[in-house]
């Protein structure tokens, strides 16, 4: 680590003048500074009392830097020779290292030319990423944990889905609760559940919406409910479908770590834009009021877009392209002009 580690210790206290003597005497690894004593300063012939007091005080409070963690990791794999190159390329922490992609350009920038060293680095990075992910999980317990599988209602599906168990309840006091297995559908913006569950929950009706699918548009009822995922509860909009699913508006309330077996739902700080719109004031929409809604214009939060909704562009008449239709206009004008001229003559 040499001068980089020494600088990390001496520069904050304004005593870089001692950098060479620290290096000459072998105090060149950051863990050396944490146990620095008066005898060590005697060995380095540092006699100024103020400087000695400053160094000893700094040593008592010193914690190895993120750069030292990079150095230690490289040293553990026998490639600490390249440490300076990593720091120069702004790989200053293990977090940055986990994002390292070993392209030809990156290896050239790091000046790693030996095939054995390249292979060693390539084999070490996946282990580091896994270790960091586990450490993050331990430092921040997930709100809930999902899994890959086939929901009961979709057992015949060819592939597995991301699934999670969650509790659905009415927003009304003392309402019923249902703990169900939900499929994660990031292509949808709404939560869905079977009609029989919605009926038993006795949910508050928001209104009737035009649910646009690929082949048809149908009217559906949109309800207000509460969804509890792990220890976090969210107010949601829900409509009837033959299966239970969670859409992206719920997902955005969390951060996610997904591997081949587990889906970690971590605490997030997302605020639904629609909630902000409600604070700013009401907005108009095309929602048809249901029997339990007021006759006034509904809030913007009551709008819904069906998953995978798209707009089909207007198709020109058969045999006519858009360019042809635009080219006909000037020809028509010329014929009219010619007709007027002949009439005048």
N, C-alpha and C positions, 0 to 999 in steps of 0.2 A: 504493500500500500504506500509506503514511503512518504513522500512530501505531501500527498493529498490528505492522508489521515492526520499528519502533523499540522497542516494548515487548518484543518477543521477544528483542531483544539486550540491553536495559538491565535488565529486571526480574530475571533470574537473578543479576546481580551487584549488585543493590540500588542502582542509580543511575538510577532513573526520573526524578530531578530534572532530568536533562539532556534529557528527551524533547522539550521545546519547541525548544531550541537546535539539536538534530539536525534537527528538521523545518524550522526557519527556514533553516538552512544547506544544506538539500537532501540530507542524508544520510538518506533515508527509504525506501530499498530495501535488502533484506537483503544483497545482494551488495556493497553499499557497505561494510559492516562488516568483511568478510573482508580488505579491503586498507587498513584504517584505519591512519594514520601519525601521528607526533608533530606534523607540520605541519598535519594535519587538525584535531588537537586545539587547536593554536594558533589556527587560523581560527575555532574555536568558543569561544575564550577560556576553555578549561578549564585552570586553573592548578594545582589541587590535585595534588601529586605522587603521592599514594596513588591517587587517582581515575584519573590518567593511566596509572599502571602497571596498574591493574585493567582499564581499557578496552583497552589495547594487548594485554594477555595474553588477554583474552576474544576479541579480534579474531583473534588467531593461531589459536585453536582453534574458531572459529565456523563452523558449517555451516548454510546456509539451511534453514529449517524446511519442513515439509510444507505449511504455509499459504502459504509463498512460491511453492511449485510451483503451487498453485491460482491465485494472483495472476498468475503468469507465463503460465499457460495461458489465463486470461481476457484478459490483455493481448494475447496473440498473436491473439486473435479479436476484439479491439476492444471488449470488454465488461467491462473491469476496473472500470468505474464501479460494478458490482454486487458487487464483492469483499466489502465489509463485510456485505452481506446474506447472502452465501454462508456466511461465517464465523459469523454470528449464527444461521444455520439448521443449524449443525454440519456443514457440508460443508468439513471442515478438511484434506482430503488428496485426491489424485487418485483413490485407491482409493474414497473416499466418492463422488466425482463419477461414477465408472463405474456406481454404483448409482442414480443420479439418474433418476427417472421424471418427465417433464415433464407432469404433470397440471395442470389449471386451478388447483387449490389450491396446488400447489408454485410455479407461476409467480406467483401472487398473493402468496405468502409471500416470494418473492425480489424482489417489486416490479418484475418485468420486464413492462412494459406495451406497449412499442413492438413492432409485428409484425415489423419487420426484425431486432431483437435476439433475439426469440423464435426466429425461423427460423434465425438464425446459430448459436444455442446448440443447436438441434435437429439441425442438420447436423454440428456439431462433435463431439457426444457419441459417435456410432458409431465415428469415427476414433480417439477417445481410448480406447474400450474395446478396439479391436483392438490399438492400440499397447501398452496395458498387458498384454494377454494375451501378446503376443510378448516383452515384457520379462520377464515371469514365466517364460516357457519358457526364455529365455536364462539367467536367473539360477538356474533349477532344472531341469537336464536331465531329461527324462522317463525313466522306467524302460523304457517301451516305447511304440510308436506303433501304433495300430490304424487302421482305415479303414472306409468304407462300401462294401459290396459284396454279392455273392451267393456264399455258399459253394458249392463244387463239387457237393455233394450236394443243394443247394437252388437250382440254376440256374433252375428253372422258376418260382420265386417272383415275385410281382408287384412287391414292393418290396425295396429293399436292406436289409441288416442291418448292424449294427456287427460288425466282424470283427477278429480278431487272430491272428497266428501264435504258437504256444506249443509247448513241448516237454513231452511226457508220458513219465514213466519210472516204473519200479518202485521201491518203497522198499527193496527188497532190494539188497545189494551187487552191483555189476557187472551190473545188470539192463539190459534192452533199452531203447531210446529211440525215440520217434516224434515228429517235428516236424509238426504238423498245423495246419490253418486252423480256428479255433474261432469259432462264432457267440456273441455276447454275449446272454445270456438273463437279464435282471434279474428276471424273474418266477419263476425257479427258484432253489433253494438248493443245487443239487448240480451237479457236472461230469458230462457224459455223453460217451461215445465208442462207436464201433461195437464189436460183440462180438468181431470178429476181431482188433482191436487189443488189447483187454483180454486175449484168450487168449495172444497173442504176448508180452505184457508179463509174464505169469506173476505177477499181483498177489496181494498178501495179502488173503484174504477176511475181511471184517468179519462178515458174516452175511446172513441172508435178511430182506428187508423186505416189507411190504405196500405196494405202490405204487398209490396211489389216483388214478385218472383221473376224467374227467367221467362216463364211461359204464360203467367197470368197475374192478375192483381185481385186480391181478395180483401174484404173487410175483416179486421180482427180487433178484439178488445185489448186495450193496454191497461195494466193494473200497477198499482204501487205496492211494494212489499219491502221486507228487510231480509238481507242475506248475511249470514254469519259464516265467515271463513276463518277457522282457527279461533283466535281471540279478537278478531276485528269484525265489526258489523257495519254494513253499508246499506243505505237506502237505494233501491233499484227500481227499474221499470221492467215488467215481465209480461210475456204473452204466451199463449198456448201453442205448443208443438207436441209431436208424439214422443219427445225425449227431453231430458234435462240438459241444459247447456249454459255456460257462462261466457259472455261476450267481452269485447275489448275494453268497454267502459269500466267494467269491474277490474279487469287485469291491470289497467293503468293506475289503480290505487296501490299497487305493489311493485316491488322489484323482483326479478325472477332469475334463478339459477337452475339450469336444466342440464342433466346429463342423461346417460343411456338408461338409467333406472329411476331417478328421483327428480321431482320438480319442487324446488324450494320457493316458497312465497315469503319474501322478505318485506319488512316495513317500508312503505314509500311515503312520499310527501306530495303526491299528485292531488290537484284540485280540479274537479271536473269543470270544464269551461261553461257548461250549462248552469252550474251552481253560481258562477260569477255573473252570468247573465240575469239570473233571478235576483241577485243583489242589485244589479244596475237598473232593473226595471222590467216590466212585462213587454213581450213582443208578440206580434200576431203570427198566426200560422193557419194551415188549412185543416185543423183537427175538427172532427164532428163531435159535438158534446154528447156524452152518454147520459143515461138517466140519472146518474149520481153527481154529474158535474154542473157547475153554474152556467147560466146562459151567457155570461160574458166571454170575451175572447180568451182562449186558453193561453197559458204560459208557453214560452218557447221550449221549456224542458219537457213538454208533453208531446213533442214531435218525435217521430220514429222513422228510421230508414231501414228497410229490410236488408238483411245480409246479402251481399253479392248483387245488390241492386245496380242496374246500369240503364242508360238511356240509349235507345236505338235511334241512330241518325235517320233523318228523312231520306228515303230512297227516291231517286229521279224516276220518271216514267220510263217504261221499257224502251230500250234502244236510244235513249237520250242521256247523254252525260252532262255534267254540270257545265263543262266548257262549251258544249254545243248550245245549251240553252242561253248562255250569255252572248254567244256569237250571233244568234238569231236576232237579237234586239237591234243592232245597227242596221241589219238588212231590212227589217220591218220599217225602220225610220226612213231609209232610202226610198222604199216603195211609196210611202205616204208623201214624201217630198216630190217625187216624180209625178204622182197623181195630181197634186195641187198645181204643179207647173203646167201640165197638160190642160187642166180645167181653165187656167188663166188664159192660155193661148187660144 
